[in-house]
Amino acid sequence: MDFGLSEELAALQQVARQFVDRHCPPQSAKEWDETNTYPAGLFKAMAEAGWLGLPFPPEAGGDGGGPLELAVIAEQLGRASLDMAMCYIGTLIPSLTVHKFGTPEQREAIRTGMLTGEKRYAVAMSEPDTGSDAAALRCAAVDKGDHYLINGQKMWCTGAGLPDTTIMMYVRTSKGERKHDGISLLLVDPDTPGVELRQTPTLARHILGTYEVFLTDVVVPKSALVGEQDQGWKIMLSNLELERVLMSGGYVGVAQATLDEMLEYSKQRTAFGRPVGTFQALAHAMADMQTEIDAARLLAYRAAWMLSQGLPASREGAMAKLKGSETYVAAARLGMQVCAGHGFSTESVMSFRWRESIVAPISGGTSQIQRNGIARSMGLRSY
Ligand SMILES: Cc1cc2nc3c(=O)[nH]c(=O)nc-3n(C[C@H](O)[C@H](O)[C@H](O)COP(=O)(O)OP(=O)(O)OC[C@H]3O[C@@H](n4cnc5c(N)ncnc54)[C@H](O)[C@@H]3O)c2cc1C
């Protein structure tokens, strides 16, 4: 049994850490969040670092890397902010999906666009009435022979409004026996006539932004279909485990950064003639938090390792997502208490951590949905 990173993974971790220090330290992530700024050059820098092509096979222009490498990068990006990790994960996962099921032309667009850092992808699954119950989606794409005609609305489409973004949109193409049948995946250019975007005002996630997408008589060519018509649900599930694992890496990174920041503060700040971190009440709380973060990290890397071995990791991925996201919330809450008045000032990075953490157990499947999956794997039908 070996719980350490291999030499190669440790080297990648080091490089990724330096990347964050140089390109996106937490203070910059906070400022970008406050000014709704997407640092376009950062995505290019990720391409230059070889991270965008990492998981693709060499014949597709990639490096044939796997879930462990991706988790290491996601964890280090998380040290900047969750949103920063999502800049990476949020486009990597949809492009892997398109690569897996797409046509040669769609794959080529990934090789020449996404891998070079020039194009991004966003995912539109959720709708105003359907979040956790994603398969109940209603946005309709009618097959008109040589094209689809889309009408409906999508919600929470992260990054949809950024330049050069293609929306990977799940739509209903037919009504099957089950709600999971009859869903298809289409690639939609947000500049297509009939598509309108509105950025949803949110507590955080302002670097990427999250958007409502209104679709009125939108015509997309048949060539926009990814995979087979009506098979969208299976396509969506195909990368869910990897997505959860990478998000878990991001949560662990940002939770650790949050703890490191409060620890540093608690060693500097004095009260009653001693550093506040030496008060047992705070020291124990931070010791507990490091234990929680280590547990979350072990869960994340266990799930990543299982995927790297080709093993199913649905339950382990859900556990990692559950634990990692809730640990970030707990770390940020503790950080606000340790930093006290300093944390409450919106000039502090801690206040940004706290604001941002709230979304971790919501987006990408809520904690309740993860628990349902884990309970199901234990033979309990949980609603
Ligand atoms: C910042 C942000 C970014 C997002 N980005 C994207 C994106 O890029 N693309 C995309 O498609 N979606 C995105 N989402 C949507 C996200 O996936 C949903 O918000 C999430 O799945 C929850 O759906 P909901 O908000 O509609 O809550 P609901 O599904 O309405 O749930 C409300 C409450 O009921 C609980 N609940 C629901 N069903 C069950 C159940 N069966 N058992 C127990 N409890 C249950 C939930 O856990 C929650 O507490 C994003 C959301 C946010 C906030």
The ligand as an SDF file (V2000), in Angstrom:
LIG
                    3D

 53 58  0  0  0  0  0  0  0  0999 V2000
  -22.7920   28.4900   -9.2740 C   0  0  0  0  0  0  0  0  0  0  0  0
  -23.4910   27.3760   -9.9570 C   0  0  0  0  0  0  0  0  0  0  0  0
  -22.9640   26.8830  -11.1410 C   0  0  0  0  0  0  0  0  0  0  0  0
  -23.6230   25.8700  -11.8350 C   0  0  0  0  0  0  0  0  0  0  0  0
  -23.1330   25.4590  -13.0520 N   0  0  0  0  0  0  0  0  0  0  0  0
  -23.8680   24.6250  -13.8140 C   0  0  0  0  0  0  0  0  0  0  0  0
  -23.4860   24.3450  -15.1640 C   0  0  0  0  0  0  0  0  0  0  0  0
  -22.4610   24.7970  -15.6440 O   0  0  0  0  0  0  0  0  0  0  0  0
  -24.3180   23.5720  -15.9190 N   0  0  0  0  0  0  0  0  0  0  0  0
  -25.4720   23.0550  -15.4220 C   0  0  0  0  0  0  0  0  0  0  0  0
  -26.1650   22.3640  -16.1540 O   0  0  0  0  0  0  0  0  0  0  0  0
  -25.8510   23.2880  -14.1380 N   0  0  0  0  0  0  0  0  0  0  0  0
  -25.0950   24.0700  -13.3370 C   0  0  0  0  0  0  0  0  0  0  0  0
  -25.4940   24.3600  -12.0440 N   0  0  0  0  0  0  0  0  0  0  0  0
  -26.7400   23.7920  -11.5470 C   0  0  0  0  0  0  0  0  0  0  0  0
  -26.5220   22.8140  -10.4290 C   0  0  0  0  0  0  0  0  0  0  0  0
  -26.1060   21.5900  -10.9700 O   0  0  0  0  0  0  0  0  0  0  0  0
  -27.8270   22.7210   -9.6400 C   0  0  0  0  0  0  0  0  0  0  0  0
  -27.9680   23.9550   -8.9460 O   0  0  0  0  0  0  0  0  0  0  0  0
  -27.8370   21.5800   -8.6730 C   0  0  0  0  0  0  0  0  0  0  0  0
  -27.8620   20.3450   -9.3480 O   0  0  0  0  0  0  0  0  0  0  0  0
  -29.0550   21.6560   -7.7420 C   0  0  0  0  0  0  0  0  0  0  0  0
  -30.2080   21.9390   -8.4440 O   0  0  0  0  0  0  0  0  0  0  0  0
  -31.1850   23.1140   -7.9520 P   0  0  0  0  0  0  0  0  0  0  0  0
  -30.3520   24.2930   -7.6090 O   0  0  0  0  0  0  0  0  0  0  0  0
  -32.2390   23.2690   -8.9840 O   0  0  0  0  0  0  0  0  0  0  0  0
  -31.8180   22.5740   -6.6140 O   0  0  0  0  0  0  0  0  0  0  0  0
  -33.0550   21.5660   -6.4950 P   0  0  0  0  0  0  0  0  0  0  0  0
  -32.8300   20.3870   -7.3450 O   0  0  0  0  0  0  0  0  0  0  0  0
  -34.3210   22.3350   -6.7000 O   0  0  0  0  0  0  0  0  0  0  0  0
  -32.9300   21.1360   -4.9780 O   0  0  0  0  0  0  0  0  0  0  0  0
  -33.4100   21.9460   -3.8860 C   0  0  0  0  0  0  0  0  0  0  0  0
  -33.0790   21.1920   -2.6110 C   0  0  0  0  0  0  0  0  0  0  0  0
  -33.7370   19.9060   -2.6160 O   0  0  0  0  0  0  0  0  0  0  0  0
  -32.7930   18.8720   -2.4310 C   0  0  0  0  0  0  0  0  0  0  0  0
  -33.1920   17.7000   -3.1990 N   0  0  0  0  0  0  0  0  0  0  0  0
  -33.6020   17.6430   -4.4950 C   0  0  0  0  0  0  0  0  0  0  0  0
  -33.8370   16.3820   -4.8530 N   0  0  0  0  0  0  0  0  0  0  0  0
  -33.5550   15.6000   -3.7870 C   0  0  0  0  0  0  0  0  0  0  0  0
  -33.5870   14.2160   -3.5210 C   0  0  0  0  0  0  0  0  0  0  0  0
  -33.9500   13.3250   -4.4490 N   0  0  0  0  0  0  0  0  0  0  0  0
  -33.2110   13.7560   -2.2870 N   0  0  0  0  0  0  0  0  0  0  0  0
  -32.8250   14.6540   -1.3180 C   0  0  0  0  0  0  0  0  0  0  0  0
  -32.7920   15.9730   -1.5110 N   0  0  0  0  0  0  0  0  0  0  0  0
  -33.1370   16.4540   -2.7190 C   0  0  0  0  0  0  0  0  0  0  0  0
  -31.4790   19.4460   -2.9410 C   0  0  0  0  0  0  0  0  0  0  0  0
  -30.3520   18.7560   -2.4090 O   0  0  0  0  0  0  0  0  0  0  0  0
  -31.5800   20.8920   -2.4580 C   0  0  0  0  0  0  0  0  0  0  0  0
  -31.2160   20.9610   -1.1140 O   0  0  0  0  0  0  0  0  0  0  0  0
  -24.8160   25.3240  -11.3150 C   0  0  0  0  0  0  0  0  0  0  0  0
  -25.3280   25.8190  -10.1110 C   0  0  0  0  0  0  0  0  0  0  0  0
  -24.6930   26.8270   -9.4390 C   0  0  0  0  0  0  0  0  0  0  0  0
  -25.3000   27.3630   -8.1710 C   0  0  0  0  0  0  0  0  0  0  0  0
  1  2  1  0
  2  3  1  0
  2 52  2  0
  3  4  2  0
  4  5  1  0
  4 50  1  0
  5  6  2  0
  6  7  1  0
  6 13  1  0
  7  8  2  0
  7  9  1  0
  9 10  1  0
 10 11  2  0
 10 12  1  0
 12 13  2  0
 13 14  1  0
 14 15  1  0
 14 50  1  0
 15 16  1  0
 16 17  1  0
 16 18  1  0
 18 19  1  0
 18 20  1  0
 20 21  1  0
 20 22  1  0
 22 23  1  0
 23 24  1  0
 24 25  2  0
 24 26  1  0
 24 27  1  0
 27 28  1  0
 28 29  2  0
 28 30  1  0
 28 31  1  0
 31 32  1  0
 32 33  1  0
 33 34  1  0
 33 48  1  0
 34 35  1  0
 35 36  1  0
 35 46  1  0
 36 37  1  0
 36 45  1  0
 37 38  2  0
 38 39  1  0
 39 40  1  0
 39 45  2  0
 40 41  1  0
 40 42  2  0
 42 43  1  0
 43 44  2  0
 44 45  1  0
 46 47  1  0
 46 48  1  0
 48 49  1  0
 50 51  2  0
 51 52  1  0
 52 53  1  0
M  END
$$$$
